Amino acid sequence: MKTLPMMSFGEAVKTCFKKYATFSGRARRSEYWWFMLLNVILGGCASYLFQWKMSVKAAVESQIGEALFDQEKMDALMAQAQACDDKFYPLLGLIGVISLILLLPSLAACVRRLHDTARSGWIVLLNFVPIVNFVTGILTLIWTLQDSKPEDNRYGDSPKYVFVEE
């Protein structure tokens, strides 16, 4: 039995997008976790931009009370607030589009990862059920951290272990 080397970040992302909506087969631990790292990085950037835009908008709105009786200052602040809104909503839309683009390959990679540990991918659907999702989320995390099963299973050949006849 021979172990194949770990996938690189680029290989994992390319594989997950190549298998965009493929829920059959198996995914190695490195494939799944590198793709989840991409999700975390993009989510973190989106969150940072969102929080930054919200703080700029809040700073502008906090000054409106001070400028209540100064029409010129009020007009300038209202223009600033409008400029924030003009940039904020497209940003929010972009974050939504990126989230939708990543949703299906993330679910598919998770299902394939569970298949690699010889578990059904249907478990992922329980993560969308309130209250139950807490328990299934922890179990899914534990199962995706486990090593691949070296033997072939009902979901296919092992993507990590190759059996070599000597």
C-alpha positions, 0 to 999 in steps of 0.5 A, a space after each residue: 500500500 502506497 500513500 499519495 502526497 497531500 494535495 496543494 492548495 491550488 490543486 484542491 481548489 481546482 479539484 473542488 471547482 472541477 467537481 463543482 456539483 459532484 456529490 459522488 466519489 471521495 475527497 481527501 482530507 487535504 482537498 476538503 480542508 484547503 477548500 474550506 481555507 479558501 472559504 474562510 479567507 474569502 469570508 474573512 475578507 468579505 466580513 472585514 469589508 462589510 464591517 469597515 463600510 458599516 463603521 464608515 457609515 456609522 461615523 458619518 451618521 453620528 455626525 448628523 446630530 452635530 450638524 442639525 442646524 447647519 444646512 451646509 454641513 448637513 448637505 455635505 454629510 448627507 452626500 457622504 452617507 449617500 456615497 457610502 450607500 452607493 458603494 455598500 449595496 453593490 459590495 453586499 451584492 458581491 458578497 452574496 454572489 461569491 457566497 452562492 458560488 461557493 455554496 454548492 462546491 463546499 457542500 459537494 466537497 463535504 459530502 465527498 469527504 464524508 464518503 471518504 470516511 465511509 459515511 453517508 453524505 446525507 448527514 450534511 442535510 441535518 446541518 440545516 435543521 435547527 437545534 439538530 445542527 449543533 450536534 451534527 455540525 460537531 460530528 461532521 467536523 470530527 468526521 472530516 478531520 479523520 483520516 481516509 479509509 484505506 480500503 475501497 468502499 461503496 463510494 469508490 476507490 481511496 483517493 489517498 491510498 494506492 495498493 501496489 502489488 509486490 
